Amino acid sequence: MASTIFAAPLIFPASVTFVVHVTADNRYQLFVNGERVVAGPPGATLSLQYETVDLAPVLRAGRTFWQQWSGNFGSWRGAQVTSQTGFLLQATDMQTEE
């Protein structure tokens, strides 16, 4: 199985709504501040399936640490499109609550 791990700190203001869309080919887990937020994909299909998640409940004002793991089971894949490993996280505009 091929897998990748990516981790990065991000800085957030207090009271923020931060919605992301996430997918991978073919398995993934997204962690924020050590807490698993989402794993997927949500179902077995031959097209990419996205999860939409508001990260606000797990964000902290100031430095927030996020990590993603993605893996591909090659010919065992059972879901998604290829035997290549890929991960996509797309963020919407961050909304601050004043």
Buried (B, 14 or more C-beta within 10 A) or exposed (E): EEEBEEEEEBEBEEEBBBBBEBBBBBBBBBBBBEEEBBBBBEEEEEEBBBBEBBBBEBBEEEEBEBBBBBBBBEEEBEBBEEBEBBBBBEEEEBEEEE
